[in-house]
Amino acid sequence: MAIMRRRSPAPPLALATAGLLVAALVPQSGATAIVASASTEPPGPDSTIEAEAEAAAAGDVGPGCGVETALAEVPSGDDASEPFQVTVADLDAATEVGGVQRPDGVESAEDIEGISRWLLPLMGVIGPDDSLPPVYLYGAESLGMANLGRVDEFDAELGWSVVDVDRYVEFAAPPRRFAVMEGDFGSELDAPGLDPDPAGIITVGEGDELEFDPDQITAARPLGAPLYVALRDGRLATSTTVAPVTTWLEGSGPTLADDDALVDVARALDAGGCVSALMVRAAFTPADSPRPLPSQAQAELDATVRWEPFDTVGIGWSADSDHSVVEVVYGFADEQAATDSVDGLRTVWTDGTSFVTNAPFSEYVSVESADVAGRAVTVRLRPSDNGRAQFPLDALFQRDVAFLAPPAAG
């Protein structure tokens, strides 16, 4: 179950004006992000994040930010084999560990500025005189985190904002996104025209699913397409398509928690005590790289790679005595492949050189350990004085050598 911490105010960080750049990791055909509560076993259809929060408040808490449980919140459709990414975050925990202050609302310009001062440092955006928090938070577009300057417009249209969210789960396969949130939600949303249909689904906007309409673009609907919203057991779900909301309301059908390989990576992330996490399912071969590898780099890659093919990567962020800890988890086809790969992955992070910066990885991170659990290999990293907690994420987005694998045989 998720780490639960009381919100504790801290002095806001001085922040220069900055925009939030959301990196696109997954091809336009597929992507995903998630957040939720956590438990040692995936919940059944009738379990709720609210019940887990009560258990956490009573002191019955487990490790991690709830990655495994988050998977059970996300229906898996026919496109489950496509590339995707999953984001999980416990905003309460990130706020406390990051030493930032959560505003109370979105009623004034001061509130809106406070939201930027709260979230942007956690997402790696700070002013020249500020220091980064020890944890990193991968933002979710479903919560308006890509455009925090318009959070008041987001709130006015949907009746809630990121300020009301304690934990979130987002599935993204651009332009498709599905998110589940736990937070300060009642039985209905406080905004005009948000009336559910007989199935309990609220449609915000007009037109067909995923249809781009520049005349309807809003802070909450950046493509101008409709957004589908539902409330269930104190949780809130939003989606750019109807089907996953319908399935989520029914509490039946397959979910990402039925993907055993994905669950192995999720369990490893939770075991590391993550405050936030990102999971990616994709092809990690050179052909999947955002830029072609020069022949010399390809030769270096062939000489460097000493691990088996993997198709899932997770990155979890936590802190130990105010020092960043980043765990990179690789998911393999079977336990033997994971066992055969752990030494090579440890070595590339310890002694390897970045294809992107031409500098040793050791300039950015140091390796504390590399372990195998089931089909997952976890490399535990600490950013160096010159590094940032976000560095492994940048390397993942750029398909640096530590995130490239040979194609599967056959």
GIWO-V604159 format. One record per backbone hydrogen bond with DSSP energy under -1.0 kcal/mol. CO is the residue of the C=O (numbers start at 1). NH is the residue of the N-H. E is the energy in kcal/mol with one decimal. If there is no record, write none. Layout:
co=CO nh=NH e=E
co=CO nh=NH e=E
//
This chain:
co=27 nh=30 e=-2.7
co=44 nh=47 e=-1.4
co=48 nh=52 e=-1.4
co=49 nh=53 e=-2.5
co=50 nh=54 e=-2.0
co=51 nh=55 e=-1.9
co=52 nh=56 e=-2.5
co=53 nh=57 e=-2.5
co=54 nh=58 e=-1.4
co=55 nh=60 e=-2.4
co=56 nh=59 e=-1.7
co=59 nh=61 e=-1.6
co=64 nh=3 e=-1.0
co=66 nh=70 e=-2.1
co=67 nh=71 e=-1.5
co=70 nh=73 e=-1.5
co=71 nh=74 e=-1.1
co=71 nh=256 e=-1.0
co=74 nh=256 e=-2.1
co=77 nh=80 e=-1.3
co=79 nh=82 e=-2.1
co=84 nh=281 e=-3.3
co=85 nh=172 e=-1.0
co=86 nh=279 e=-3.5
co=87 nh=170 e=-1.1
co=88 nh=277 e=-3.3
co=89 nh=168 e=-1.5
co=90 nh=94 e=-2.7
co=91 nh=95 e=-2.4
co=92 nh=96 e=-2.1
co=93 nh=97 e=-2.9
co=94 nh=98 e=-2.5
co=95 nh=100 e=-1.7
co=108 nh=112 e=-2.1
co=109 nh=113 e=-2.4
co=110 nh=114 e=-2.2
co=111 nh=115 e=-1.8
co=112 nh=116 e=-1.6
co=113 nh=117 e=-2.2
co=114 nh=118 e=-1.5
co=115 nh=119 e=-2.7
co=116 nh=120 e=-1.8
co=119 nh=123 e=-1.5
co=120 nh=125 e=-2.9
co=121 nh=124 e=-1.6
co=122 nh=137 e=-2.7
co=127 nh=130 e=-1.5
co=140 nh=143 e=-1.3
co=140 nh=145 e=-1.7
co=141 nh=144 e=-2.1
co=144 nh=147 e=-1.3
co=147 nh=150 e=-1.7
co=148 nh=151 e=-1.5
co=150 nh=154 e=-2.1
co=151 nh=155 e=-2.4
co=152 nh=156 e=-2.1
co=153 nh=157 e=-1.8
co=154 nh=158 e=-2.2
co=155 nh=159 e=-2.6
co=161 nh=164 e=-1.9
co=162 nh=165 e=-1.5
co=164 nh=184 e=-3.1
co=166 nh=91 e=-1.9
co=166 nh=92 e=-1.1
co=167 nh=182 e=-2.6
co=168 nh=89 e=-1.2
co=169 nh=180 e=-3.1
co=170 nh=87 e=-1.2
co=171 nh=178 e=-3.9
co=173 nh=176 e=-3.3
co=176 nh=173 e=-4.9
co=177 nh=240 e=-2.1
co=178 nh=171 e=-6.3
co=179 nh=238 e=-2.1
co=180 nh=169 e=-2.8
co=181 nh=236 e=-2.2
co=182 nh=166 e=-3.0
co=182 nh=167 e=-1.8
co=183 nh=185 e=-1.7
co=189 nh=191 e=-1.3
co=191 nh=194 e=-1.3
co=193 nh=195 e=-1.4
co=197 nh=200 e=-2.6
co=201 nh=197 e=-2.3
co=202 nh=229 e=-2.7
co=204 nh=227 e=-2.3
co=208 nh=211 e=-1.8
co=213 nh=216 e=-2.0
co=221 nh=218 e=-1.7
co=221 nh=224 e=-1.7
co=223 nh=213 e=-2.2
co=227 nh=204 e=-3.3
co=228 nh=239 e=-2.0
co=229 nh=202 e=-3.4
co=230 nh=237 e=-2.8
co=232 nh=235 e=-2.2
co=235 nh=232 e=-2.4
co=236 nh=181 e=-2.9
co=237 nh=230 e=-2.2
co=238 nh=179 e=-2.8
co=239 nh=228 e=-3.1
co=242 nh=246 e=-2.2
co=243 nh=247 e=-2.3
co=244 nh=248 e=-2.4
co=245 nh=249 e=-2.6
co=246 nh=250 e=-1.8
co=247 nh=251 e=-1.4
co=247 nh=252 e=-1.1
co=254 nh=76 e=-1.9
co=255 nh=258 e=-2.0
co=256 nh=259 e=-1.6
co=258 nh=260 e=-1.0
co=259 nh=263 e=-2.3
co=260 nh=264 e=-2.0
co=261 nh=265 e=-1.4
co=262 nh=266 e=-2.3
co=263 nh=267 e=-2.8
co=264 nh=268 e=-1.7
co=265 nh=269 e=-2.1
co=266 nh=270 e=-2.5
co=267 nh=271 e=-2.4
co=268 nh=272 e=-1.0
co=269 nh=274 e=-1.2
co=270 nh=273 e=-2.0
co=275 nh=90 e=-2.2
co=276 nh=317 e=-2.7
co=277 nh=88 e=-3.1
co=278 nh=315 e=-2.8
co=279 nh=86 e=-3.7
co=280 nh=313 e=-2.4
co=281 nh=84 e=-2.2
co=284 nh=405 e=-2.8
co=285 nh=288 e=-2.0
co=286 nh=289 e=-1.5
co=294 nh=298 e=-2.7
co=295 nh=299 e=-2.1
co=296 nh=300 e=-2.2
co=297 nh=301 e=-2.6
co=298 nh=302 e=-2.6
co=299 nh=303 e=-1.6
co=300 nh=304 e=-1.4
co=301 nh=305 e=-2.7
co=311 nh=282 e=-1.7
co=312 nh=331 e=-3.0
co=313 nh=280 e=-3.1
co=314 nh=329 e=-3.5
co=315 nh=278 e=-2.3
co=316 nh=327 e=-2.6
co=317 nh=275 e=-3.8
co=317 nh=276 e=-1.3
co=318 nh=325 e=-2.5
co=320 nh=323 e=-1.3
co=323 nh=320 e=-2.9
co=325 nh=318 e=-2.5
co=326 nh=381 e=-3.5
co=327 nh=316 e=-2.5
co=328 nh=379 e=-3.0
co=329 nh=314 e=-2.8
co=330 nh=377 e=-2.2
co=331 nh=311 e=-1.3
co=334 nh=338 e=-1.6
co=335 nh=339 e=-2.6
co=336 nh=340 e=-2.5
co=338 nh=342 e=-1.2
co=341 nh=345 e=-2.3
co=342 nh=346 e=-2.3
co=343 nh=347 e=-2.3
co=344 nh=348 e=-2.2
co=345 nh=349 e=-1.6
co=346 nh=350 e=-1.8
co=347 nh=351 e=-3.7
co=348 nh=352 e=-1.2
co=352 nh=361 e=-2.2
co=354 nh=358 e=-1.4
co=359 nh=354 e=-2.8
co=360 nh=363 e=-1.9
co=361 nh=364 e=-1.9
co=361 nh=365 e=-2.4
co=364 nh=384 e=-2.8
co=366 nh=382 e=-2.3
co=369 nh=380 e=-2.4
co=371 nh=378 e=-2.7
co=373 nh=376 e=-2.0
co=375 nh=332 e=-2.7
co=376 nh=373 e=-2.7
co=377 nh=330 e=-2.8
co=378 nh=371 e=-2.4
co=379 nh=328 e=-2.6
co=380 nh=368 e=-3.0
co=380 nh=369 e=-1.1
co=381 nh=326 e=-2.7
co=382 nh=366 e=-2.4
co=384 nh=387 e=-1.1
co=388 nh=391 e=-1.7
co=390 nh=394 e=-2.1
co=391 nh=395 e=-2.5
co=392 nh=396 e=-2.0
co=393 nh=397 e=-2.7
co=394 nh=398 e=-2.3
co=395 nh=400 e=-2.9
co=396 nh=399 e=-1.4
co=400 nh=403 e=-2.6
co=401 nh=404 e=-1.5
//
